[in-house]
Amino acid sequence: MQFSDQDNSFKAFVWHPKARIISLVPSITELLFDLGLGPNLIARTKYCVHPAKKIDSLPIIGGTKNIDIEKILELKPDLIIANKEENTKNQILSLSKLVNTVLSDIPSFSHAIHFIQFCGQLFQQQQLASNIVQNIHLGFKQIHQLPVKKVLYLIWRNPFMSVTQNTFIHSMLQQIGFENCVANFPGNYPVLQKNVLQSQHPEIIFLPSEPYHFQEEHIHELKEIFPNARFFFVDGEMFSWYGSRMIKAAQYFYKFIPLWKS
């Protein structure tokens, strides 16, 4: 995790039961609800959609990449929680000069676990955080380690983009026994030209529901590049959302891994 080091810094934040919190990260918003902090949340991004119904009453302050700073300041938050990758650097830097700001950086499974524990300590919800972490570990321990398969996880089309070893999605693929065929490519989310794609020879291609929502017609397009690969539509939240969503992710993987690796 990283923290702002401005004059009005994270170090000045002291938890109190009426603290007003804004999360700018969908998976962290869900985590805060599961830590019993729903009453403290005063706003959300339009992509903060869980927990369903509970989230609906919160005002929307833009998307993760284009937050409405003026509206946020009008709400007078005590703390803002952002993410290095999901939010826009200049906007978070501007906010951190005015409001206590936690800037998370979660590139792996272990970082996600540490962040849950950190939130438990910060908000004096250590037991709930511990329960979440325990359930995540128990869920992943139940997953049978079937033979490793070489996988290509696509996150975008036009151009095609994937994920490398520096990302949380890669860490989740590794956690459930897949070999990411572009793990060692430069950057976090490399753009892949057709000739580069053809040289990878993945056994499986995952087509997630987010950030790009792949559909049936895209399989026909990709089959021209990968005639021997198997294609699976997957729930992108299960691979890319950290926090308490990882409990559901473990259940999801337990159900589908035998199919994916058969």
QUIBELQUI-V386203 format. One record per run of one state. SS is the DSSP state (alpha for helix, beta for strand, coil for the rest). FROM is the first residue (numbers start at 1). TO is the last residue. If there is no record, write none. Layout:
ss=SS from=FROM to=TO
ss=SS from=FROM to=TO
This chain:
ss=coil from=1 to=1
ss=beta from=2 to=3
ss=coil from=4 to=9
ss=alpha from=10 to=12
ss=coil from=13 to=20
ss=beta from=21 to=23
ss=coil from=24 to=25
ss=alpha from=26 to=34
ss=coil from=35 to=37
ss=alpha from=38 to=40
ss=beta from=41 to=44
ss=coil from=45 to=58
ss=beta from=59 to=60
ss=coil from=61 to=61
ss=beta from=62 to=62
ss=coil from=63 to=66
ss=beta from=67 to=67
ss=coil from=68 to=68
ss=alpha from=69 to=74
ss=coil from=75 to=78
ss=beta from=79 to=83
ss=coil from=84 to=88
ss=alpha from=89 to=96
ss=coil from=97 to=100
ss=beta from=101 to=104
ss=coil from=105 to=108
ss=alpha from=109 to=122
ss=coil from=123 to=125
ss=alpha from=126 to=141
ss=coil from=142 to=148
ss=beta from=149 to=154
ss=coil from=155 to=155
ss=beta from=156 to=156
ss=coil from=157 to=160
ss=beta from=161 to=161
ss=coil from=162 to=167
ss=alpha from=168 to=175
ss=coil from=176 to=177
ss=beta from=178 to=180
ss=coil from=181 to=190
ss=beta from=191 to=191
ss=coil from=192 to=193
ss=alpha from=194 to=198
ss=coil from=199 to=203
ss=beta from=204 to=208
ss=coil from=209 to=215
ss=alpha from=216 to=223
ss=coil from=224 to=229
ss=beta from=230 to=234
ss=coil from=235 to=235
ss=alpha from=236 to=240
ss=coil from=241 to=244
ss=alpha from=245 to=260
ss=coil from=261 to=262
